[in-house]
Each structure stands twice: as structure tokens, then as C-alpha cells.
Amino acid sequence: MHRMMQRSKLVTVALAVTAALVAGGCSSYEAGGDKAGGAGEPVVLRMANSYGDLQSAPVIEQFVSQVKERSGGNVRIEVVNEWGGFADDAEQQVVGAVAAGKADLGWAGARVFDTMGVTSFQALQAPMLIDSYALQQAVLTSDMPGQMLHGLDQLGVHGLGVLADGLRKPVAVEQPMLVAADWRGITFGTVRSQGQTQAIQALGATPMEVLGRSRNEALAAGELGGFELSLFLYERNVLTHGAPYVTANVNLWPQMDVLLANPGRLAALTVQQRGWLQQAARDAAGRSAAIADRDAQSLRNTCQSGARFADASPAELASLRNAFAPVYASLDQDPQTKAFIQQIKALKQSTPAGAPLAIPAGCTGTAPEQPADSSGTAPAGLNGTYRYLLTKEDARKVGDPEVDQFPHVSTVKLRDGKVDGGCFGQGATYSVTGGRITFDTPEYGYNMTFTFSVDGKGNLHLTPVPPMDKGDAFQCSSKPWTKIG
């Protein structure tokens, strides 16, 4: 939840640099003390993050937290968000920035490296191979990640570690994608990755590179029949409106996150400082699968917002695996990749996958109809400026996991069909039909409709019209809007 709050592009993780540190003249690019050992002077390392914030990447957030904790604040990480501006090659831009020294640290999905000439991570993206969080963890504790990281040398970056992240599932616009035939002829959204592109083509679909806003725009334009995403990001990006169908028991591949460092910057740290970074990466890797496994909660939350889930039958799963045979034949052409796949298959035989993801009653079948776009008016009586306060206690009551970001005051201006401020993003508009008000939120790619009333003081009371994400309902309508002007 809390996914539509505006955030600054630059987020400093940990405390601001202290006055003593500033007085000492230490910048994030200074060498920092005795290179042979000891803590040395405190340093600030800039990390490039292609996401909007690390709330969308909790396993990376765990690494940042571990660096602060292990070093006692001696090494601090400043996270620069939206690196690459949500371009389709944003992750590749992160890698390039770290190699060039524009950023000290960064992270990217393992999926992107085959587009940059590095093949050592290909086995992690083999379709339907790593299909459980338990298996992800088993892979991480093997010797494979260490061997895979050596492939980064050719890109001029040092690999600090590999972390588990969400299992990616097929999400569809019209109906669940259960069998290979359901993929044929559709356009399917993915990130930039040769391996994933090949797998999508093997199923008869046409891949389209989309990321964040470009995905929303493609959905709104009717250009996508489906896309791959983890349930956590599916929930966080509020995509149930445009694509409500998810195949619960098909895990196409995991997202595996690779931590990167600039070699020169790393060498400029003391031995102890480098040790803290490396230990933090190991700690984060050890916890990452447990942190990433939020699927059951995300399933329940998105179901309430209108998503509908289905399981593929054993025969349907077999049809998907059979369709991927040419992909595996191609991967086997690389001896290292073939050996890694064989190791992962052996781990799979000895690693219990755990209980399958359960679909609650009422979360299957046909998705509920979304509120139609309104062709109503914008009554002058609603013009004005409104304000409301959400407290920590309000957030706790609805189970918002980002309770530390409260209290928060929202100010919203309504004027002749245009919205300024509040929870609706840039360029939002509204219209009224009868007792309903619909807010069009182009920044997020969907509409929200509420029934409403105006009290004697001009205050606005909103009630969500389902389906609506419960985080949006909390942010936008859980408190009356008090008219202040």
C-alpha cells in the first residue's frame, strides 16, 4: 500500500552526514583512511536504483540496512532513485553508471546481463526451472552465485552478491494464461532480456519491452495481452484494473538481484569497510528468499482489488514445459549454463518446494467489471481546496506496512475538472455523474470511482466503489476531506 505518495528522487538511506564528517572534508569519493586495515574515515557510497524507491525492492533495502548496522554508520549508502528515468534499458544504465564511476554501487536483475554479453546468469532465467522460494534459497547457498559473479568482470563492475526476489507469474488482460495455446498471437510485456524474449517467443507470443509507466500506457492503449511480474509488484503497482487474471501456479522464472560495485571505489575503502559491505551482502542473500516470499498476502490483497486467480492443470503445465524445449536446447549450447542448469535440477530434486499457493474462495472465475469511464460534469460547487490527516494509528488499523511514513497531511485542490495534489498523481482530472465522482489518474494508468456527499460545511465524504485497491482506498478516502478554501 501507500504506493501513490510522491517521493523525492534522491533518498538518503541512514542519517544525514554529521557535522563532524562534513567538517572533516570527507566526500563520497575520497579514499577513507588506512587502506591496509581499520575502519578509516566514514564514507558515503551512492547507489543507483532504477526503481522509484526501495520500498519496491525490499531485499535491496535489507542490504542497505545491513551495511549501516554492521559498520555502525561508518559506511553509509545514499540511494539515488529512478536511475535511467524508467527507460526500457534503465537496468543496463545502472550497470554502465557503476562501471563508469558515476555511482559507487548499484543493482540490476540477473535477467539483463545476457543483453550485455554476459552469459553466466542465464541458468537463473531458464523457464519454469527455479519455481519456488525454497529452491531460490538453495541456489543462493550453493557455489553457483560466486561463479556467476565472475562474468561481470568483462563489464568493469564487481559483483558483491546475488539476492532472491519475487517469482514472476503470467498476468493477463482477458483470461488466465494456463496452456501454451493461450499465449499464441498475443503481445506479452517483459523487461529487456534475451532469455525471457526467447521464452516468450517459444510460446507463440510477441514480446514487448515495458517498464513501469510504459506498461501502464500499453495496457491503456490495448497493446498488451499480458505481462510477467511478481505478485508483490503486481499489488504495489495497482495493476488489477488493467490486467486482472493471474496464473497462480506458473512461475516463469525468479527475479534474482545482483549487487554491483565500482572496482576502483571498492579498492579505495579500507579492508574493514570492504568486509562490512561483503558481509552485508551475504546477510542480505541469506534472508532474501524469506523477505521476497510475500505471495500469499499479495494474492489476498489483489483479490480484494478485483484480481482473479487460476491454477494450470498438470497437463497444462506439461504443455508449457514442452513448448520451452527449444529454449533449453539453446541454453545447453553454453557449457557453463548447461552445467548450472544440471546443478539446479539436482537441487530441485532434493529441495521440498513447500505448500502450493492457495487461492481463497471468491478469488477465481471472472473478474468484476471495472467502473466505466465517466462522461459526467465537474460541478462548480466542488471547486475548492481540501485537507485531511492520516495518522500512524490510521495506518496501523488498515495494516499499512509503511506506517513510519505517517502522520501525513494531504492537500487537494479541485477546480473545474482538474485535480492538484492529493493521492492522484500528476495531470489527474475528475468528473461527476449522479452521486459518483471518478478520478482519472494518467500517471498511474487507471481510474478510481467513489460515491460522495458534501456536508453542511462543504466537506467532502468519499466511499470507494469496488473493485479498488485497499491501499488507494485508505490513502484517498478513509478520512473526510475538510474544505479549507
N, C-alpha and C positions, 0 to 999 in steps of 0.2 A: 504494500500500500504506500501512500504518500508519494506517489510516482509523478505527480504533476506539479510539485513545488518547483519554483525557479531556483536554480543553484548557480553559484559563481563558477566561472570556467576554471579558476585556479583554486584548489582546495589544499590547504596546508594540513597534512596529517601530522599529528602531535602538536606540541605547543609552539608558539612563535619563538624565534631565536631570541635568547635572552639578551639583556643589555650588555652583560659581560662579554658574550660571544661577539656581538656587534663591535664593542669597543676593542676587542682583540683583533678585529680586521679579518676574521676567517670567512671566506666566501665558500660557496658550494663547489668551487673548482680548485681550492687550494689543497696542497698535499696533505696537511693534517698530521704533523708530529713525526715521531720516530718511526720510520718505516720498518725498522728491524723488529719492533715489538712494542708493547704498551698501548694504552688507549689512544694517546695522541690528543690533539685538539678536536673538539666536537666538529662534526661536519654535517652538512645538509645535502642530500642527494635528490636530484629531480627525477621523478618517474613519469614517463609518458604513458598515458592511459587513453585508449581510443573510445572508451565508453563515456557516458555523461557524468558518471561518478562511480565510486567503488561500491555503492550500495547494490549495483548490478553485478558486481564481481566479488562476492563475499570471501572467496578463497584467496584472492589477491589482497583484500583488506586484512585478512588474517596474517599474511606475510608482513605487511606494513606494521601491524600491531606488534608482531613478534620482534621485529627489528628494534622498535622503540623499547620494548620490555627487556630484551636481552642486553642491549647496550646501555640501559639506564639513561637514555636520552643522548648518549654520546654520538650516535648515528641517527639522524632524523630524515624522514622521507617526505618530500614535498611532491604531491601528486598533481600533475598537470592534466586536466580532463579534456575530453573532446579533441585529442590529438588526431589530426587528419581530417577534422571537420565532418565526420561521419561519411566521408567518401568511401566508395566501394573498396579502395585499397588502403584504408586507414591503418590496418594492422601492419601492412608492409611498410607504410610510412613510419610507424613506430620503430620497426627493426632498423630502417635506414637512419632514423634520428639517433638511435643508440650507437650505431656503428660510427656515425659522424661526430659523436660527442655533443650533439645538440641536447641530448638527455643522458643522464648518468645511468638510469635504469629504465626498463620498460617491460611490457609483457605482450604476448600475442598467442593466439590459438595455434596449436601444433599443425592445424589444417593448412595454414598459409605457406608453410615453408617449401612445399613442393612447387609452388609458383615462383620460388626464388632460387631454384636449382638444388635444394637440399632434400634428399630422399629419405633421410634416416628416421623421420617420424611417420612415414607412410602407413606402417602397420597399425598405428593408433586409429587411423581413419578407415581401415578395412570395413566394409559394410556389414553390420549385424554381427561383428566379431566380439567386441567388448560391449556387452549388453546388460551389465549390472554394476552397481557401485562397489560391490564386493570384489568383482574382477578388476575394476579400475585400481582398487587399493592393492590387490595382489600384484598387478603390473608395476605399480609405483615402488613397491618394496623389493622388486627383483633388480637385477643388474642392468636391465634394458634401458631405463631412462639415462643412466650415466653414459652408456654407449651412444645413445641417440644424440645427446647434447654435443658430442664431439663434431657432429656435422655442421654446427653453427660457426665453426672456426672460419670457414670459407666466406662467411658473410661479415666477418670483422666484429663479431659480438661474442661475449662469453655467456654460456648458459649456466644460470645459477640453480635451476631445478625445474621439474615438471610437476604440475598440480592437477588433481582430478577436478572436473567441473561437471555441469549438468549433462545428462543423457539427452540426445536430440531425437525428437519424435516427428513423424509427419503430421502436419496440421493442414486442414483442407477447408475450402470455402463451401462446397456444395454437399459433400458426403464423406464419410470416413474412407480413408485410403487403406484398404485391407488386403488387396491382392494385386499382383503385378499389373493386371489389366486396368486397374483404377488409375494408374499413372500415365497410361498411353495418351498422347495428344495434349496433355496439359502443360502449362508453363509453371515451373516449380522454383521457388525462391531459395537461394542459398548464398553463402559468403564465397569470397574468392578462394577457390581451392581446386586444383586439378583432380585430386582424388574424388572429391564429392561431385564434381561435374561429371566425371566418368560414370560414377554410380547412378546418378540421376538419368543420364542418357541410356544406360543399360536397361532401365525400367521403361523406356519409351517416352520419357518426359523431356521437355526443353528447359535447361537450367537458365535462371536469370539471377544475376548478382544483385542482391538488395541488402541494405543495411539500415536499420532504424527508420528514418524518415522516408527513405526511398521505398522501403517495404510498404509503409502506410500509403504512400502515393500510388504505388502499383495496385494495391488492394482496392483503393477507392476508385481507380480507373478501370477496374475489372480485368487487369492484365495478368493476375496470378490465380492459379487454381489451387495452390498450396505452397507450403514452405516448411523448412525444418527448423526446430527451435526446442530449447529445453522448456519444461513446464514452468520453471521459476521465471524465466524471461518472458514466456507467453503471458503469465499472470502480470508481471511487472509492467510490461508494455501495453497492457489492456487491449489484446488483440482478439478477444472473443467476439466482438461485434462484427469484424470483417471476415473472420475465419473461425467458425465455432466447432469444427469437427476434429477430434484428435484420436489417433490410434494409440491406445494406452500401452499395449504390449509389444510395439515395434520400436526398438531402439536402434536407429540407423547407425549411429556412432556416438562416442562421447565427445564433448568438448574437453580437450586437455590443454592447460595453460602453461606456457613456457616463460619463465622469468629470465630476463636478459640484463646484462651489464656491459658497459663500455670497458674494454680491457685496460685502457690507459687510466681511466678513473679508478678502476679497481686496484691497479698496481700502486696508485698514489696513496691508498689507505694504509694504515698500519696492519700488521699481521692480526692483531686482536680485532680490529674493525672488520677486516675481511672475514674473520672467523664468526663474528656476530651475524653478518649477512648470510653466510653459508649455513649456520645453524638455524637461523630463522627460516631459510628456505626448506631445510629438512623438516623442521617442526610443522611448517605450513603444509608440506606434502603429506606428512603423516596424518594430519587432521582433515585434509581437503575432501576426501570422499564422504566423510560424515557431514561436513558442512554443506557440500553440494547436494546431498540427498534430501531435497525438500519436496519431492514429487507428490507425496500423499497430501500434504497441506495445500499445495498449489492446485492439485486436482479438485479438492473440495471448494476452494475459493473461486476458481474459474467456473466450476459447475454452477455456483450461485449467481455468477455473472452471465450465464447463458451458454457456456461451453457444453458440448456433449461428447461422450467418450464411447469407444468401441474396442473390443479385442479381436484380433485376427485369429482365425481357427488354425489348428496345426497344418492343415492342407494349404491354407492361405500363406502362412509363414514359410512353408516349403516352396511355394511359388516365387516368393520374393528372393529367397536364398538361391534358387535355381537361376533366376534372372541375373544374379550377381556373379555367376561363374566366369564370364569374360573379364570382369574386374579383377578377380583373384588370379586369373591366368596372366594378366598384365603385371600385377604386383609381384608375382613369382619370378618375373624376369630379372628383378634386382635381388642378388643373393642375400644381402643383409636383410632386406624386407621379408623375404621368404623365411629366413631363419627366425626373425622376430615373430612372424605370424604363427609358425610352428610352436614357439615357446608360449605364446598367448593361448593357443589351442590346448596345450598341455596344462597350463594353469586353469583354464576353464573347466577341464575335466575334474580337477581336484578342488575347485572353489565353489562351495554352495552359493547359488545366486540369491537365496533369500526368498521370502514370500513375494508373489507377484503383486503388482499394483492393483488394489481393489477399487472397483468402480461403485460408488454408493448408489442406492436406489434413487431413481429420478434423474440420474446423470447420463442416461443413454437415450437413444432414439433421435427424434427430430428436434433441432434447436428451436427455441421460441422465436417468434418473429420480432425483429428489431423495430423500434419506433420509426415510423415513416418520416422522411424529411418534411418539415412544416412549411407551408406556404402562407403562414399567417402574417400578422402585422406586429408592429412594435409600438404599443400604446404609449403616448406621451406621459401618462400617469406613472409609468415605471421609471422614467428618467430620474437620475439622482445618483448619489454616492452612498454606498452601504459598507458596513464594517461588522466583522464578527470575530470572536476569540475562541480558539481551540486550545485547551489546556492539556497538561500531561495526563490528568485523570481522565479526560475525554478520550485520549488516545489509548490508555490502558483498558478502558471499558470495551473498546471495539477490537482490542488485540493488535493494534498497530505496532509492528516491530521497531519502528523508528521513533519511539517515544521521547528520546533525548532531544529531538528537534522541536519539541514543544516547550513552552507555550508559543503559539504562532497567531499573529493578527493578520487577517485577510481584509483588504480593502478593494471593493469592486465598484466600478462606475458603469452604469447603463445609460446609453444616450442614443436614441433613435435607431435601435437595432445593433449598435456596436457595443462591445464589451472591452473594458480596460481593467486589467488586474484580476485578482482572484485566482481561481484554480483552473482557468480555461486556456491558458497559453496565449501566444501572440496571434493577433488577427481574428479573434473569436467574434462571432455575431450571435444574435438571438432573435427569435420570433415567437409570437403568441397565437395560439389557436384555441379558442374557448378557455378552459381552465388549465391549459398546459403551456409551459414555456420550454422551448427547445434551444439549447446552446450548440452551435456548430463550432467545433474546435479543430481547425485545419492543421494546427501544429501537431496534434495527436492523431488525426485521421479518422475521427468518428464524432457522432452527436450524442448528447445527453438530454433526456426529456424529464421534466418534473411537473407534477401538479403544483399549483401555487395559490396562495391567498395573501392579501395585503390587509394588515390590521389598521386600527384607527390612527396609529402614529406613523403610518407609511412603511412599517417594517415588512419585509418580505419573508414568507414562510414557504420552504420548498420541501416536497416529498418526492423521492425518486420513483420513476416509472420503470419497472424491471423489463428486461434484464439490465442490471447496471453493476459494474464492479463495486464491491463494498468499500474499497479504499476511496474511489471517487465520490461515492455517496457520503462517506464520512467527511472528506475534505470540503465538499461543495455545499452540503445541505443539512448537516447534523445540528447546526445552530441557526436560529433566525438571523437574517441579515438586518441589522439595525440601520435605519436611514439616518445619515448624519449631514446630508446636504443635497 
